[in-house]
């Protein structure tokens, strides 16, 4: 069974950058679509970025468009979320999700805090 482990979260000042990683254990991500979600305290989980393997397209929430970039390194079985120009409102736990067909898998989440 596919297992996902996120890393790369932390504390960063407004305007800074972070790159989150989502490593898949034992499986290639070649046939999986990948999405990144986040959940801030007291708020519902929201999708922020997605790579759809069916059409090869990436999609971003309006709130992160132009600042976040999703990518996949198939050789390393790892997905990334590059986050630039971070804002305090980006503070949340970030989760990666991989899915193919009716099967989906989630990581445990990594905390991102944007604060001065």
N, C-alpha and C positions, 0 to 999 in steps of 0.2 A: 504494500500500500504506500502511496506517495505520502511523504512527510515533508513539511515545509518549515524552515527555521528562518525567522527574520533577525536582522542585526543592523547596527549602524545608527540607531537612534541616540538621542542625547540632548544636551542643553546647548542652544546656539543663540546668539544675539540676533535681533531683527536685522534683516538684510543679509544674513549669512547663508551658508549652504550646508546641506547634508546629503549623503547618498545612502539610501537604505538598500539592503540586500535581502533576497529571499532565496535561500538555498534548498534545492530539492534533493532528498537523500535517496540514492539508489535508482533514480529514474531520470531519463532525459525529459526536458520540457518541450521538446520539439513539437509534439502534437497537442500541447495544452495552450489554451488561452489563459492570460494572466491579468489579474486586476489588483489594484491597490485600493483599499478602503481606509477610512479613519473614523474614529469616534472620540469626540471631545466630551468632557464631563457634562452630564445632564442633557446630552444631545444624542440623536439617533446616529447609527453608523451610516456613513455616506460614501459613495464611490468617488474616487478622485481621478483615477487613470486606468486605462484598459488597453491591452494589446489583444486583438482578436485574431487568432491563428487562421480562422476561416477566410478572412478577407485581407489579412496582412495589414490591417489598419490600426492606428492608435487613436484613442478617444480620451478627452480630458474634460473634467468639470470646469465650468466657466471660472470658478474661483481660483483655479491653479493654472489655467491655460497660459502658455508663454513662460511659465516659471518652473513647471515640473516636466520631467521627461521619463518615460518608461522604456526599458530596453531589456533584452534577454541575451544571455551568453549561453548558447546551447552546449558548447564544449564544457562549460563549467556547471551546467544545469542550474544556473542562477539567474534570477530576474533582479532588476535594479529599478529604483526610483530616485532619480536625481532631482533634488529640490533646491532651487535658487531663490534669492530674494525673499527669504522666509519672513513671515509676518506673525505677530502674536496669535492671530486667529488660526494659524496653522497648527497650533498646539493640540495634540491629540495622541491617542494610541493608533499606530498604523499597522494594518494587517494586509498580508498578501493572500490571494486566492488563486488557485489553479483549477481549471475545469476542462473536461472533455466529455462530450455527450451529456449524460445525466449524472456524471460523477464530479463532485467538486471537493476540494481540499483547502483547508485554512491553516495558516500559521498561527503562532501564539501571540503575535503582536509585539511591537517595539515602541517605546515612549519617545515622542518628540516634543520638546519644550522650547518655545521661542520666547525669550525674555531677556531684558537688559539687567 
